[in-house]
């Protein structure tokens, strides 16, 4: 059985209440992994993510549950991957532009949960999902071709788009956190054969 690769995504929400919108893009038809479905910005963790300098680190309450899962990638590397991929795919920067490279700000990120791709999948990921408010980002929305039809969508409209079950559930988790002072424990989705199993990490 192939070990899943570490990955991270960022669920970005703009606005409040009924006006809240989420950023989604559609994966190209040619992609081997999840073609033609809508996803959040994100991607695989690179080796350089663990060494990246940051403007501000994750809040301890966010890093702690990530570290408790005892996975290979460190909490900071996972968060850097989420904001780096978001910057590359959307042009939105959580941090500030340095002379040579972006200096990421991880402090606005909350941790929604994680999901492990089924063992039957030809490409497997252990993906972590972060949540952030759009107001904490800089820049103007622009795609680089990795995600198509990149746009802000009302939450109700977003739920109608073609997306996999994990994306749907993390969208629900993000919606539940809007206006909630205390966040629930992170969601953990994995599979036993074709059956999806949901639990909560401590």
C-alpha positions as CSV (number, residue, x, y, z in Angstrom):
1,X,0.0,0.0,0.0
2,X,1.3,3.4,-1.0
3,X,1.9,5.9,1.9
4,X,-0.1,9.1,1.4
5,X,1.8,12.3,0.6
6,X,1.5,15.3,2.9
7,X,-0.7,18.1,1.5
8,X,-2.5,21.2,2.7
9,X,-5.3,23.4,1.5
10,X,-6.7,26.7,2.6
11,X,-10.4,27.5,2.9
12,X,-10.7,31.3,2.5
13,X,-14.0,33.0,3.4
14,X,-14.9,36.6,2.7
15,X,-17.7,38.4,4.4
16,X,-20.2,37.5,7.1
17,X,-23.6,35.8,7.5
18,X,-25.6,35.5,4.4
19,X,-23.1,37.5,2.4
20,X,-20.2,35.1,3.2
21,X,-18.4,33.8,0.1
22,X,-15.8,31.1,-0.3
23,X,-13.0,30.9,-2.8
24,X,-13.1,27.8,-5.1
25,X,-11.5,26.8,-8.4
26,X,-12.1,23.9,-10.8
27,X,-9.3,21.4,-11.5
28,X,-8.5,20.9,-15.2
29,X,-10.0,18.0,-17.1
30,X,-6.4,16.7,-17.9
31,X,-5.4,16.3,-14.2
32,X,-4.9,12.8,-13.0
33,X,-6.1,13.6,-9.5
34,X,-9.7,14.8,-9.1
35,X,-10.3,16.2,-12.6
36,X,-13.2,18.6,-13.2
37,X,-14.2,19.1,-9.6
38,X,-14.1,22.3,-7.5
39,X,-11.5,22.5,-4.8
40,X,-9.9,24.9,-2.4
41,X,-6.4,26.3,-3.2
42,X,-3.7,23.9,-2.0
43,X,-1.2,21.2,-2.9
44,X,1.6,18.9,-1.8
45,X,4.1,19.9,0.9
46,X,7.5,20.6,-0.5
47,X,10.8,20.0,1.4
48,X,11.5,23.7,1.4
49,X,8.3,24.4,3.3
50,X,9.8,23.1,6.5
51,X,12.7,25.6,6.2
52,X,10.8,28.6,5.1
53,X,11.1,31.7,7.2
54,X,7.8,33.2,8.2
55,X,6.7,36.7,9.3
56,X,4.5,35.2,12.1
57,X,4.0,31.5,13.1
58,X,0.9,29.5,13.8
59,X,-1.0,30.2,17.0
60,X,-0.1,27.5,19.6
61,X,-3.8,26.4,19.7
62,X,-3.6,25.7,16.0
63,X,-0.2,24.0,15.9
64,X,-1.0,21.7,18.9
65,X,-3.7,19.5,17.3
66,X,-1.6,19.2,14.1
67,X,1.4,18.0,16.1
68,X,-0.7,15.5,18.1
69,X,-1.5,13.5,14.9
70,X,2.2,12.4,14.8
71,X,2.6,12.8,11.1
72,X,5.8,13.3,9.2
73,X,5.3,16.9,8.1
74,X,5.6,19.5,10.9
75,X,2.7,21.9,11.6
76,X,4.6,24.9,10.2
77,X,5.5,23.1,7.0
78,X,1.9,22.2,6.5
79,X,0.7,25.7,7.1
80,X,3.4,27.1,4.8
81,X,2.4,24.7,2.0
82,X,-1.2,25.9,2.3
83,X,-0.4,29.6,2.1
84,X,2.3,29.1,-0.5
85,X,0.1,27.1,-2.8
86,X,-2.7,29.7,-2.3
87,X,-0.3,32.5,-3.3
88,X,0.8,30.6,-6.4
89,X,-2.6,29.6,-7.5
90,X,-4.7,32.7,-6.7
91,X,-2.3,35.6,-6.1
92,X,-3.6,36.2,-2.6
93,X,-0.8,36.5,-0.1
94,X,-1.0,35.8,3.6
95,X,2.1,37.7,4.6
96,X,4.2,40.3,2.9
97,X,6.3,40.5,-0.3
98,X,10.0,40.3,0.6
99,X,12.8,41.4,-1.8
100,X,13.5,37.8,-2.9
101,X,10.5,35.7,-1.9
102,X,7.2,36.1,0.0
103,X,7.4,36.1,3.8
104,X,4.3,34.2,5.0
105,X,2.1,35.1,7.9
106,X,0.6,31.9,9.4
107,X,-1.1,33.6,12.4
108,X,-4.5,34.1,10.7
109,X,-4.9,30.3,10.0
110,X,-7.2,28.0,11.9
111,X,-7.2,24.3,11.6
112,X,-10.4,22.6,10.2
113,X,-9.3,19.0,9.9
114,X,-7.7,16.4,7.7
115,X,-8.5,13.6,5.3
116,X,-6.6,10.6,4.0
117,X,-7.4,9.5,0.4
118,X,-8.7,5.9,0.1
119,X,-6.1,3.2,-0.4
120,X,-7.7,2.3,-3.7
121,X,-6.8,5.8,-5.1
122,X,-3.9,5.8,-7.7
123,X,-2.6,9.0,-6.0
124,X,-2.9,9.2,-2.2
125,X,-2.7,12.3,0.0
126,X,-2.9,13.1,3.7
127,X,-4.4,16.5,3.4
128,X,-4.8,19.1,6.1
129,X,-7.4,21.9,5.7
130,X,-6.9,25.3,7.2
131,X,-9.4,28.2,7.4
132,X,-8.7,31.9,7.1
133,X,-10.5,35.2,6.5
134,X,-9.9,36.9,3.2
135,X,-9.4,40.2,5.0
136,X,-6.1,38.9,6.3
137,X,-4.7,38.5,2.7
138,X,-3.1,40.9,0.3
139,X,-3.2,41.1,-3.4
140,X,-5.7,40.7,-6.2
141,X,-7.3,37.5,-7.3
142,X,-5.5,36.1,-10.4
143,X,-5.1,32.4,-11.4
144,X,-2.0,30.8,-12.8
145,X,-3.8,28.0,-14.7
146,X,-3.7,25.3,-12.0
147,X,-7.3,26.1,-11.0
148,X,-9.9,27.2,-13.5
149,X,-13.0,29.3,-13.0
150,X,-11.5,30.7,-9.8
151,X,-14.0,32.8,-8.0
152,X,-15.8,33.8,-4.8
153,X,-19.1,32.0,-4.4
154,X,-21.9,32.3,-1.8
155,X,-21.8,29.3,0.5
156,X,-25.2,28.0,-0.7
157,X,-24.1,28.3,-4.4
158,X,-20.8,26.6,-3.6
159,X,-22.6,23.5,-2.3
160,X,-24.2,23.0,-5.6
161,X,-20.9,22.6,-7.5
162,X,-19.4,19.3,-8.4
163,X,-17.0,18.4,-5.6
164,X,-15.8,15.4,-3.7
165,X,-17.2,14.5,-0.4
166,X,-14.2,15.7,1.6
167,X,-14.4,19.2,0.0
168,X,-18.1,19.3,0.8
169,X,-17.5,18.4,4.4
170,X,-14.7,20.9,4.9
171,X,-16.9,23.5,3.4
172,X,-19.6,22.7,6.0
173,X,-16.9,22.8,8.7
174,X,-15.9,26.3,7.6
175,X,-19.5,27.5,7.4
176,X,-20.1,26.3,11.0
177,X,-17.2,28.3,12.3
178,X,-18.5,31.6,11.0
179,X,-19.5,33.6,14.0
180,X,-18.6,30.8,16.4
181,X,-16.3,31.9,19.2
182,X,-15.1,28.4,20.1
183,X,-14.1,26.0,17.3
184,X,-15.0,22.3,17.4
185,X,-12.3,19.7,17.4
186,X,-10.7,19.1,14.0
187,X,-12.5,16.7,11.7
188,X,-10.7,13.6,10.6
189,X,-12.0,11.7,7.5
190,X,-10.6,8.4,6.4
191,X,-11.8,5.3,4.6
192,X,-12.2,1.6,5.3
193,X,-12.7,0.2,1.8
194,X,-15.3,2.3,0.2
195,X,-16.8,3.4,3.5
196,X,-16.1,6.9,4.7
197,X,-15.4,7.2,8.4
198,X,-15.6,10.5,10.3
199,X,-14.1,11.1,13.7
200,X,-12.7,14.1,15.6
201,X,-9.1,14.6,16.5
202,X,-8.3,15.6,20.1
